[in-house]
Amino acid sequence: MADLDGLKVAKDYRIDTPFARQGGFHVKGMADADWGMKTRLSKIFQPESGHTVMLAFDHGYFMGSTAGLERLDVVIPPLMDDVDVLMGTRGAFRTCINPNHNKGIALRVSAGSSMVSIGDDLSHEVIAVNIEDAIRMNASCMAVQTFIGADGETSSLNNLCKTVDAGIRYGIPTMGVVAVGKDMERTSRFFKLATRMLPELGAQIVKTYYCDDFEEITSACPVPIVVAGGKKLPEAEALTLCYKAIQGGAAGVDMGRNIFQSINAQAMVKAVRMVVHENATDKLAYEFFLNEINK
């Protein structure tokens, strides 16, 4: 183990230097991945832009009926044309989503306590979906929650490693999802730690939050980073978040509440797509959004 005494803080992130191991494949760090895994990654990250728009609607696995997601069968289908990846649970997919959608599937495979559990800690998750069912679901990637700095850190990283091992065996990428609990710091130092640990343990995709010094975080992470939308923001602020994330080196965004809780979800998802895939500025995308809702 490296000696921590006298450890220097790395400062040369070389943010202007392109990733050196691209190898002709459009997904960062995956030049030497197996053919099957590359096909799944190409379902997530579009070859033309190298980016992705994910739509997360897996909130019910610990929150129950979330505002805006009371009826998945009604809310999600009208939004699907403008997203690349649907992120949900196997139960939600099988009951509410028509299998002819032809979108990438980010399958939530970890689960644990509900948010109303008394005296419990959300960080103590388990693997709730085995690899055989992920294959049956035709998952493009498997999403595992990780809790760096929480009581359940070790067990959540064990979940990640087991999922990575199973995914490599069958050519399915693993997306490590960085959880930030109420008692955990939300600093760039924390995110630099978390987003480096997960790919070092084998995750092919990292989902995290936008923060200060984001260019340094994406530069130091050897796999694509997808930025979570987080709490509901005013539409203009949410589009600015998307723009800053993409400009800062993110390979995409995974928007949930900032789309399905929008005053016009269909207009909002189109505006997000403009920023992610068409290099639109946040201001231009917001103008589009306003025009759509005023028609």
C-alpha positions, 0 to 999 in steps of 0.5 A, spaced: 500 500 500 502 506 498 505 510 504 500 516 505 505 520 509 508 526 505 503 524 499 503 530 494 496 533 492 496 532 484 495 538 480 497 537 473 491 534 470 493 536 463 485 538 461 487 540 454 491 534 453 486 529 449 485 522 452 491 518 450 488 511 449 482 512 444 484 507 439 479 509 434 473 508 439 468 513 441 467 511 448 473 514 453 477 508 455 474 502 452 478 502 446 480 495 448 473 492 450 470 486 447 466 487 441 460 485 445 461 490 450 462 496 445 456 494 441 452 496 448 456 502 449 455 504 442 447 504 444 449 508 450 454 513 447 452 516 440 457 515 435 456 521 432 457 526 438 460 521 443 455 523 448 448 521 451 442 523 454 439 518 459 432 519 462 432 516 470 426 514 472 428 509 477 426 513 483 421 508 486 426 503 488 427 507 494 422 513 494 416 509 492 411 514 488 415 520 486 412 526 484 411 526 476 412 519 476 406 516 479 404 513 472 410 511 469 406 508 463 403 515 461 409 519 463 415 516 460 413 513 453 412 520 450 419 522 452 423 516 449 424 519 442 429 524 444 433 520 449 438 515 448 438 511 454 432 509 459 434 508 466 430 504 471 428 498 474 426 491 471 419 491 474 418 498 471 421 496 464 417 490 464 410 493 467 410 500 464 415 500 458 413 497 451 419 493 449 419 495 442 422 502 444 429 500 441 433 505 446 439 503 451 437 500 458 441 502 464 438 497 469 438 499 476 441 492 479 442 495 486 437 496 492 437 497 499 433 501 504 427 505 503 428 513 505 423 512 510 427 506 514 427 508 521 434 508 524 437 505 517 442 507 512 441 508 505 448 506 504 447 498 505 445 496 499 445 489 496 445 486 489 438 486 487 438 483 480 443 477 478 447 477 471 442 472 468 436 477 469 440 483 466 441 479 460 434 477 459 433 484 460 438 486 454 441 491 459 446 496 455 449 497 462 448 495 469 447 501 474 450 500 481 450 505 487 456 506 491 457 510 497 464 513 498 465 516 505 458 512 508 458 507 513 456 502 507 462 504 503 465 497 503 459 493 501 457 498 496 464 497 493 464 490 493 457 490 490 460 494 484 466 489 483 461 483 483 457 486 478 463 488 474 466 481 474 459 479 472 459 484 466 465 483 463 464 475 463 458 477 459 460 483 455 455 488 459 458 495 462 457 497 469 455 504 471 458 506 478 453 511 481 456 516 486 451 517 491 452 523 496 448 522 502 446 528 507 452 527 511 457 527 506 461 532 503 460 535 496 466 538 494 471 537 488 476 533 492 470 528 494 468 527 487 475 527 485 476 521 489 470 517 488 470 518 480 477 515 480 476 509 485 470 507 481 474 506 474 480 503 478 475 498 480 473 496 473 467 501 472 466 502 465 461 508 466 461 513 472 455 517 474 456 523 478 454 530 480 457 537 477 461 541 481 467 546 481 473 544 478 469 539 473 474 539 468 479 536 472 475 531 475 473 529 467 480 529 465 483 524 471 477 519 470 479 514 465 472 512 463 466 517 461 462 521 466 455 522 466 452 528 470 446 527 474 441 532 474 439 532 481 434 536 485 429 539 480 431 546 478 428 552 474 429 550 467 434 555 465 438 553 471 437 545 469 440 547 462 446 551 464 447 545 468 447 541 462 451 546 458 457 546 463 457 539 464 458 538 457 463 543 456 467 541 462 468 534 459 462 530 461 460 525 456 452 526 457 447 527 462 442 523 466 436 527 467 430 525 471 426 530 475 429 536 471 425 533 465 419 529 468 417 535 473 418 540 468 412 544 466 413 541 459 417 535 459 417 534 452 420 541 450 425 540 456 427 533 453 428 536 446 432 542 449 437 538 453 438 534 447 440 540 443 445 541 448 448 534 449 448 532 442 448 539 437 453 543 441 447 548 443 448 553 448 444 553 454 441 560 452 439 557 445 436 551 448 432 555 453 429 560 448 427 553 444 424 551 450 420 558 451 418 558 444 415 550 445 411 552 451 408 558 448 406 555 442 
